[in-house]
């Protein structure tokens, strides 16, 4: 089963009876194939004209329709919404009546942030419906350059004495109403939105808000490395954290206990999920947001960068009727993405797939996904027990954390299920040792485990500034190579440019090792052989270690010596 696409406009048109089931499937198929806007597909197919589509949307929203080129978009009107805000919300002011602004959206059915927009521009909003294509063109025409940056808002906030005074009062009180009021202050709302927007634009995977004794730091993690933005004034820590907690529906007055939540953040015509974690510290609450941007992550097995032999073996393995397939590596090395990609590959109409995750990172249609919640007693082991009564074909366990979870996973495998899971170990052979250390009997591991993939993520050299160079003897020594081992092989590094923010790197790729559990490895497992012995035997049997796969990436010009040495 391919991943289903739920488009609100298409669903609305269908619910109104304006297209039949066959036409719906045709439009949906074209949407999946081309990604064109639904309104354009409907008009291209001759099913509905644009005016009809816009009227249906307007009737649904209780709004009126307008024509952009008939409106007088004066500079005074356009200044009501700052450029960065207009681009962030994909909105266009098209009229004014007193303090009320008429606003058209590029995605007219995405109205969830209209109230927030009102906070930001300090005006009442009247939503109107216009041709999304015209709205988008007008935004690009009238807001061609960024007129507002994080630095601009920071300056405004630093100069705002009222906010500084209220923040000082908040520091010594637990007044929830006052916190909520501060969190809804327009400059705070605008600042937080700009930070999130900038983070997504910079391809950040995590955003860190960190209060210290004399400063408040905000850092982005991009391609595995942390970068600090210009620090905001210290007194903004509490209002900013309060704003984030409001957005995540957390208890704003609880500052003594960790909290977890989720923010759904509309950005243009797509939605970003932000996983929120708060942690009480000595000088205030630390907040970390994990950015889950589906548009930035490919969940196709073909795009993971597997070497051909590893790809072929993985495809073959995940089609087995039973067994345990493990992906291992440290935190943040892409283990879950690998498992998701495997699930996508076997997500067919004749298979039932169940996952237990902590938390569920990406929703995948056609798969029953369960979020682990230990606070109410829903653990991995409890979820797994229930899974076995749900008649599954394939089970994914987010992590085998303890003996009970490992034993139930093995039981599931022995009773005719394929189990996919992860472990936190340094290499593929280490997964076996880890399970034995948990208390799993070696004969159960050897009889159920099929293969283990060890993986790392290394930064890739920016294609825009990639430059060849001659490595020094010291650099080659790090890889246990000498000059005569190189032949005609080339080495590259990134000089740094605007495309990569002068880091020399842009994006990440995986390096892998594959441990196949064959007869020789099974014998060692049953003998409780140390990891080093098992690793040596696996290499003798043809396993390509992480370091060697890293060399392949170096010689392909994808990454640097430093990255491979750092992660292997």
Secondary structure as UniProt FT lines:
FT   HELIX           8..15
FT   TURN            16..17
FT   HELIX           21..34
FT   HELIX           38..44
FT   TURN            45..46
FT   HELIX           50..61
FT   HELIX           68..70
FT   HELIX           75..78
FT   TURN            79..80
FT   HELIX           83..89
FT   STRAND          91..97
FT   TURN            98..99
FT   STRAND          100..105
FT   TURN            108..109
FT   TURN            112..113
FT   HELIX           114..121
FT   STRAND          124..129
FT   HELIX           132..142
FT   HELIX           150..159
FT   HELIX           161..170
FT   TURN            171..172
FT   HELIX           176..183
FT   HELIX           186..201
FT   TURN            202..203
FT   STRAND          204..211
FT   STRAND          216..222
FT   TURN            223..224
FT   STRAND          225..228
FT   TURN            234..235
FT   HELIX           236..247
FT   TURN            248..249
FT   TURN            252..253
FT   STRAND          259..267
FT   TURN            268..269
FT   STRAND          270..281
FT   TURN            282..283
FT   STRAND          284..292
FT   HELIX           294..296
FT   HELIX           301..303
FT   HELIX           308..317
FT   TURN            318..319
FT   STRAND          323..328
FT   TURN            331..332
FT   HELIX           335..346
FT   TURN            349..350
FT   STRAND          353..357
FT   TURN            365..366
FT   STRAND          368..371
FT   HELIX           374..376
FT   HELIX           380..387
FT   TURN            388..391
FT   STRAND          394..397
FT   HELIX           403..414
FT   TURN            415..416
FT   STRAND          418..423
FT   HELIX           429..438
FT   HELIX           442..448
FT   STRAND          449..461
FT   TURN            463..464
FT   STRAND          466..469
FT   HELIX           473..478
FT   TURN            479..480
FT   HELIX           483..485
FT   TURN            486..488
FT   STRAND          491..494
FT   HELIX           498..500
FT   TURN            501..502
FT   STRAND          505..516
FT   HELIX           519..526
FT   TURN            527..528
FT   HELIX           531..540
FT   TURN            541..542
FT   HELIX           546..555
FT   TURN            556..557
FT   HELIX           561..567
//
